[in-house]
């Protein structure tokens, strides 16, 4: 056996191995002994960490895929082309892992296929299920050129490239539907969800915040990829995305504040409660502090400042989704929910698998498209049509 060909043992690989091992144990426990043995869920509080993080957060964090694809292929801002492939890969892995997470969430996971044949068009969850399935298919097709190029399958490559714009349009429509519909799920509990988070505009809030965190995830992923794979970071592109993030966050913050004020919800800020603390923390981390950072050009155009702002936006987004799905419902349920370590280990394992599959895709496929090569290829037709000067 050639020991020199084995992967080098590093601290983070050991951490990943431990996380995956504990996640495997928790998965066995869940699928052999049921939700009661593997979670802290009860009949009074049936949705917990797996719905809040694995579904609500997972779908939102993958929103960079449809956002950047629309920027490049619909609005024709082709300078963002170099970061499209890793963004699409991140979105594809995110949605694929959401589908896996649903197997843990469902009481009877072997019935996950039922929405395909048992239609209920009046159900929001039915619409979400179909949109997620269809968009996962769209993402697979959008990423497929990377696979076709790797194996030099020219004919399917030409077919998929010819269908790029229709696929992107379909992806934007599907994403708009299910990102907002995840918020619509909670419109049926106006008397149970805390006023900080209940609003008729919840579908709009979910959609707009998904766009903001999608841009933040592109910045976050680009920074980590540059460090992990020794690549040059595309700072001019990320600076432009940071400017777009400022606009989205400002719009989202103003819309939320206006909604809270119009419904008289701001009076609850005088109450010293857990909900108030987490609401203020979510607002500061997800909106106020990132906007204050990005207001300064020096911060906005620095790698560290932009990365810090992206991390804050992502943290605030995670808090928001957990507040909607857990914090805002605890008081009305009359019980206290705190996840078991097995729930946490499954969630961490899904995140770890996402990092692992991303690294493998980068290693074995051409995920990072060469910007210079692409620009050179685009210039070649121009050069061919340029007359050669006669000396």
C-alpha positions, 0 to 999 in steps of 0.5 A: 500500500502506498501511504504517500498517496493517502490524504494528509491528516490535518486538524480540520480533516480530523474535525470533519471526520468526528462530525461525520462519525457523530452524524452517522450515529445520530442518523442510525438512531433517528431511522431505527428508533424514531424522532422521539429518540433522536430529538427533543421534539414533542407534539406541542413543539413538532418543528425544531432545529432541523426545520429551522436550520436545515430547511429554512436556513439551507434554502435561503443560504443557497439563494446566491445561485439564482441571484447571480445567474440572473445577474449574468444571464438575464441582465447581461453583467458578464463581468460576474461570469468568473464566480458563477460556477462556484456559486451554482455549485454552492446552491446545488449542494445546498438544495441537495442537502436540504432534500436529504435533511427532509428525510430526517424531518419527516415522520415517515421519510419513505413517503417523501415522494407522495407530493409527486402523485398526491396533489394538493394545490391549496397547500403551501407545503405542496408548492414548496415541495414541487418548487424545490424539486424542480429548482434542484433539477434546474441547478443540476442542469446549470452545473452539468456543463462542468461535468460535460467538459470534464468528460468531453461530452460535446453534444450534451454540452452544446444542448445545455448551453443553448438552454442556459437562458430558459433554465435561468429564467425558470430558476428565478421563477421557482426560487421566487415562489418557494423562497417567499412560500417558506414565509407563507407557511407561518401565515397560518399561525397569527395567534401563535407567532410572536408579533416581532416576526408575524406579519402579512408581509412574511413572504416578502421578507423571506424573499428579500432577505434571501437575496441579501444573504445570497449576495453575502454567501457569494462573498463568503464562499469566494473568500473561503475558496480563495484561501483554501485553494490558493486562488486570487480573489475577484475583489472588484466583483465582490465590491460590486456585490457588496454595493448591491447588498447595501441596497437590499439590506437598506430596503429590507430594514426600512420595510421591516421597520415600517411594518413593525411601526404600522402594527404597533409592534415596537411597543414590545421593545420595552418588555425585557424578554428573550424574544426582545433580546433575540430580535434586537440581536438579529436586527443589529447583526443582520442589518444595522451593523453591516450597513454601518460597516459598508457605508464606509468606502474603505471598509467596503473595498477591503477584503477583510471588511467585506468578509466581516460584513458578509459574516454578520449578514449571514449570522443575522439571517440565521438568527431570523429564521431560527427566531421565526421557526423556534423563538417566536413559537415557544411562548404560545406552545407552553413548552421550552425546546432545546435541541438534543446533541444528536439533532445538532450533530446531524445539522453539522454533518450536513454542513460538513458534507457540503464543504467536503463535496465542494472541495471534491468538485473543485479538485476533480472538475473545472469549477473555477473558470479562468477569467483570463481564458474566458476573456481571451476566448471572447476576444478571439472572434474580434481579432479574427475580424480585425484587418491585418495592417499592411506594412 
